[in-house]
Amino acid sequence: PMFTVTSGYYCWLQTHGVANALIMGTPAVGSSLILGSTEGALAVIATSVDVDVPIVGTIWGANGVDGEYCPVFLQID
């Protein structure tokens, strides 16, 4: 999840490429992901509701499993 990093801390933030991410729901491989309602989780986009929400990445390699960390191809930048 995003947080404020002050000058007293070090931060590394990945914005592109494969990373493990907390998954909300059970998205299929290739599904577009957005920020979910659970803090720090990614959820599959609901096309009829989330048309103006930025896509964060795509589920990658295997179907997502609710509440577990799964590979995601990030596309934030």
Long-range contacts (C-beta under 8 A, 24 or more apart in sequence): 1-39, 1-40, 14-74, 15-74, 15-76, 15-77, 16-74, 16-75, 16-76, 16-77, 17-73, 17-74, 18-60, 18-71, 18-72, 18-73, 18-74, 19-71, 19-72, 19-74, 20-69, 20-70, 20-71, 20-72, 21-57, 21-69, 21-70, 21-72, 21-74, 22-67, 22-68, 22-69, 23-59, 23-64, 23-65, 23-66, 23-67, 23-68, 23-69, 23-70, 23-72, 24-66, 24-67, 25-64, 25-66, 26-63, 26-64, 26-65, 26-66, 27-59, 27-63, 27-64, 28-59, 28-63, 28-64, 29-59, 29-60, 29-61, 29-62, 29-63, 30-58, 30-59, 31-58, 31-59, 31-64, 32-57, 32-58, 33-57, 33-58, 33-59, 33-72, 42-72
